[in-house]
Amino acid sequence: MAKLEYDETGRLLFTEEMKKEYTILIPQMLPVHFTIMRKIFESKGYKCETLGGDAREIVDMGLKYVHNDTCYPALLVIGQLLLAVESGKYDPDKVALLITQTGGGCRASNYIHLLRKALKKAGFEQIPVISLNLSGLEKNPGFKLSIDLGIKMAYAMVYGDLIVLLANQTRPYEINKGETDALVEKWMNDLARQFEKGVKTSRKSVIRNMDAIARDFAKVPVTEKNKTRVGVVGEIYVKYSPLGNNNLEDFLLSEGTEPVVPGLMDFIIFKIYNREVDVDLYGGSKIKKYACRFLKKFVESYQQNMIDVIKKYPTFRAPGTFAHLEHLAMNYLGAGNKMGEGWLLTGEMLELINDGTPNIVCTQPFGCLPNHIVGKGMIRKIKDDYPDSNIVAIDYDPSATKINQENRIKLMLANTGNMRRFVKTE
């Protein structure tokens, strides 16, 4: 067993020795993205596993260790991690837990402290918790977000966004059921093998991969693409995680619609941009501002590469750029409105409507104040400007029933028959 080491505040560290011996458990949010990211971590010498588990058991475990008034994603993430630790599948003396921290005003910044409190309560104080963040909040000698690792994670974001976007535009129309999912699995495995082998990556190789992915999806035999499109926006965890939103995308598919889910890259660019805006609004290091600006442009350039690849295949709709999304949102909210998903959430609804997807499900954890303001709170204003928009806000928490959520979505879908496609002209 590795020797336990602590920093000056008493925080248990993840050490270099632990890197060799420990398995890092990662809560699931985006199955495609996280599978690729896990392989990237493994290519750097880490042993990792992304977690699954029964939804009811995860909720019950979360309620056991997290107050039910706490943010629902925190309850699910901590429940999933504690369920794995208590399952007997892992040696509690050879396991570490990884969790993201945004560093902003959202309660997500406190998840890590809630997790450590839960571990202590459960008798697992010897398990280190690793913070994955861009804010320098916590550092561990055995886990470092190097430039190379950061670049490869950016590649995983690009690949994940592309695969999910193309799959969502193909799956509802595929003639041979299951062909889209098989293609998703194929490309996740192919990309994972590339990272495992340590294949040298460059922008050209990433673009080649993206083109090959788009070409493969374009070959899938499909029927005419004429189904009602339904956008999904909201708090990042319940927006993306099947566990957090009760398999919302599967439900929308079962109702004969095409789910449209904005990609992760916009959220990452948004978080980088926020640090640049902080300096403009409140002062601070100019070096930090220009470093963030450089990083933002780097990720935006890959987003543009992805858009350019998709546009080569007329069967697919390419998403807009972050700059376009920002332009739409700034007519409604200021750049300083950045708690939770901030103006990005409003911007995503506007972008969907302007792109011909006026039917939107706005997912939010019950009691998530930032998202109630920039999500639910902006719906009336958006409907005033876009009368044919059809938006429903759905709350997710331990006591909310799936039946109630689905019935409210069905009511929204019933209204689509009375709505015409509406695109606002500037």
N, C-alpha and C positions, 0 to 999 in steps of 0.2 A: 504493500500500500504506500502511495506517495505521501511524503511528509506534507502536512497541512501548513500553509503559510498565510499570514494576514498582513494587510497594510496598516498604516498608522491609525486608521479609524476603526480597526478591528474587522474589516471586510475580508472574507475568505477569498484568496486569490486562486486563479487557474494558472498553474505553473507549467514550465517547460517539461518537467517530468510527467505531469498529468497528460500533456499532449500525446505522449507516447503510449500511455496506458488506458486512458479514459475514453468512454463513448459519450459523445455529445448528443443530447436529445433535443430535437427541434420541433416546436409545435407547428402544425400544418395551417397554412392560410391559402396559398396558391399552389395547387398540386403540380402544375407543369413547371412553373418558375422555381419552386422550392426543390423539386427533384433535380433540376439542372444545377442549382446552387449547391445542393448537397454534394454532388459529384465534384464540383470545383473545390469545396473544402477538403474532400477526400484526396484530391490531387495534390493538396498542400500538406498532406500527412496527418490530417485529422480523421478520426473515426466518428462517423455521424449516422444518425437515423432520424427520419421525419416520422412523426407519430400519427396514428389513426385512433381508432377506438369507438366504442358504442356511444352515440350521442347522449342517451339518457344517463349512462354511467358517468360520462364526463361532466354533465351538468350537476349531477348529485355530488360528485367529488368536489366540484367547484363550490357548491353551496356549503359543503362541510368546512371549507377553509377560507372562504371569501364571503364577506357580508353581501346579502342579496341586493343591497342598494348600490353596490359598487358596479362600475361599468361592466356590462355583459361580456364584452370580449376578454376582459381581465379574468372574469370567472371561468370562461371556457379555456383560455390558454393555461391558467394555473391548474384547472381541473384536469386537463389533458396531460400535463406534465406530472402532476401528483399521481394520477391513475397509472401512468407508466412506471413511476418509481415504486409504487406499492404493489405492482402486478407480480413481482417475483421474477420477472424476465431479466432484470438487470441487477448487477451487483451494486448496491448503493454506495459502496466504497470505491467504485470504479466508473462513476457516471457523473456527468456535468450537464447543466441545463442552459440552453441559449435562448435569449429573449431580446427583442429589439427595444430601443428607447429612442423617442423622437427628440427629447430635450425641450419640447415646447410646453405650453400651458395645458395641454390635454392630459387627462389622467393616465394616458399610456406611459408617461414618463415615470409614474409611480408603480407600474406593474411589478418592476423588479424588486421593490421593497416589499410589496404584498406577497410576492413569491417567496422571498427569504423568510418572511414572517410565517408563511404556511409551512415551509420546510421545518422551521424550528418547532412549530406546533405538532407536526407529524413525527418529530424525532429524527430528522435527517439533516441536522445542522452541518454535517461533514460534506454535504454536496455543494460544490461551487456553482455559482450562477454567472454566466458570461453575458455581458451587455454588448449587443451589436448596435453601434450608433455612429453617427458622423459628427457628433458634438464634443467628443473627448470627455464624456461624462465619467466613464470608468475604464480603466486599463488593466490588462492582465498580461503577465510576462509570457504566458503560454498561448495567447491568442492575440494576434496583431493583424489589423486591417491594413496590410501593405498596399502600395500603389498597384502592384501586379494583381493582387487578390481583388482590389477594388475595380480594376478594369475588367477582369473576368466576370465579376458579378454584374457589371454593366452589360456585358455580352449576354449573360443569362437573362437579364431583363428584356433585352431586345428580342432574343429568341422566344422567350416565354410569351411576350406580348403578341408577336407575330403568329405563333402557333395557335394561341387561344383565339385571336381575332379571326384567322382563317377557318379554324374549326367551327366557330360560332356561325360563320356565314355558309358553311358547308353542311353541317350535321342536320339541320332541319329539312334539307332538300335531298339528301343522299338517297339514291335508288337502292343501293345494297346496304341495309342497316348494319351498322357497326364498322363500316369501312373508314369513316372519319376517325373514330376512336383508335382503330388499329394504326392509322397513320400518325396520330398524336404519339402513341406509344413508340412507334418506330423511330420518330425523330428525337424523342426524349432519350432513347437508348443510344442512337447514333451520336448525338451531341455529348452525352455522358462519356461515351468511349473516347471521343476526341480529347476531352479534358483529362480522362484517366491516363491516356497515353502521353499527356503533356505536349500535344501537338501545338507548335508555335502558332499563336493566333495574331492576326493582323486585320486591319479594316477590310482589305481585299478578301481575305478568307471568310470573314463574317458576312460580307455582302454575297459572296458565292454561296455560302450556306443558306442565307435568307432566300436567294433566288431559287435554289434547289427545293427548299421547303414550299415556297409559293407554287412552283411548277408542279410538285407532287399533289398539292391540294387542288390545283386547277384541273387535274386529270380525273378527279373523282366524279363519276357520273351522277348528275343531279337533275331534278325536275325544274320547272320554271320557278324562279325565285319571286313568289308573290304573296308570301305570308306577312301578317302583321308583325312589325318590328317593335320590340319592347326594350327600352333602355333600362339599365340597372346602375344606379348611383348610390352614394351614401358614405357612411363611415367605412374606412378602408377594410376593416376586418369583416364586418357583416356583409359588405359589398362583394367581397371575393370568396370568403370561406364557406364551403358547403355546410360545414358544421354550424357556422354563425347564422346563416340565412335559411336553414332548413331545406337545403338543396333547391334553392330558388330557381336556378337555371334549368334543372331537370323538370321542375314543375311547369315553367314557362314553355318548355319543349312539349310537354304532355298536353298543354292547352293549344297546341298547333301554332305557336308563335316562333319568331326568331329572336333570341336574346341578343342584346347589343350591350357589351360591357366595356367601358373605357379602360385603356391599358394602365399598367403600373408606372410606366415611364413618366407620364404627366405628373403623378404624385411625387416621384423622386425629384423631378425638375422643380416642382413647386416648393419642396422642402429646401432645396439648395437656394432657390431664388429668395426665399424668406430671409435667409441670413444676409443676403445682399441688401434687401429692403431694410432690415434692422439698422444697418449702418447709415442708410440714407435718412431714416426717420429719427433715430436716437443717437447717432454718432457711434464712433468705434474705430477699429483698425481698418485703414484703407487697404492694407495688405490682405486682410480677411475678405474684404469686399471683392477685390480683383481675383483672388484665388477662387472664390465662389462663382464669380462671373466666368472664369475659365472653365471650371468644372461643369457649369450649366451649359455652356456652349458645346462642350465635349459630348454630353449626353444628348443634347438637342441635335447634334450632327448625326448621331446614330439613329435617332428618331426619324430624321429626314431621309436617311438611307433606307430605312424600313418603308417609309411612305413611297419613295421612288420605286422600290422593288414591287410593292403591291400594285401600283398604277400600271405596271407592265402587263397585268392580267385583268382584262376588262370584267371578268366574272366577279371580281371582288371590289368592295368599297374601301378606299383608304381612309384612315382617320385624319383629322386635322392636326396641325402643329400646336405646340404649347403656346406659341406666340398668338395664334388665332384664338385659342381658348381664352387667353388672358385678355385679348382685345374685347371679346364678347362680355366677359365678367366685369371689366372695369367700367362699363356703363351702369353697373348695379352696385358694386362694392369696391372699396379702396384696397390697395395692395397690402395695407397693414392689417386687414381682416384675415388672420391666418391661424387662429386657434382651431384645433381639430383639422378638418379638411378645408376650412376657411372659404375664401372666394372660389377655390377650385371646384367645390361641389356645385355651387351656383353655375359656374362656367360650364361644367359638364352637362348640366341640364339644358343650358342654352345651346351648346354645340349639338347635342342630340336633336333638339327641335329644329335647328337650322339645317341639319343634315337629313331631315325627313323622318325623324323618329320622335313624334310628339307624345307617344305613350311611354310613360316612365314610372318605374317603381323606385322610390327613394327610401333606402333601407337605413335604419338608425337604431342604435341601442337605446332602450328606454332611459330617459333622463340624461342623455348626452347633450348638454346645453349648447355647445358650439354647433352641432349638427342640426339641432332643432331650430337654430337661428338661420344658418346659411342654407339649410335644406328645407324643412317644413315652413320656416318663417319667410322664405322667398317665393313660395309657390303662388301666393295670391298676386304678387307683383308680376311674376312671369306670365301668369294666366291673363292678367290685364293687357300685357303687351302681345301675348300670343293666345288669343281666345280659343283656338282649337287644340291647345296643348291639353294633355290628359294625364295628370300626375297624381299618384297616390303615395302617401307616406306610411310606411309600415314599421312599427316598433318591434324590436326583438329583445326579449328578456326571459328569465327562467319560467315566469308564470304565463307568458303569452302562448296561446295554443296555435299549433300549425294550422288547424282547421280555420280558425278565425282569420289568420294571416292570408291563407289561400282564398277564403271567401271574399275578402276585401279586394284582393288582386283580380278575382273573377269578375267582381262588380266593375272594376276599372276596365277590364277587357271587354265587358259587355257594352261599355260606352264607346268602344272603338268603332262600332258600326254606325254611330251617329256623328263620328268625327271625319273630316276630310283632311288629307295631308296638307299641312300648312307650313310654309316657309316664309319667314319674315324677310322682306327686302329692305336693305338699308336706305 
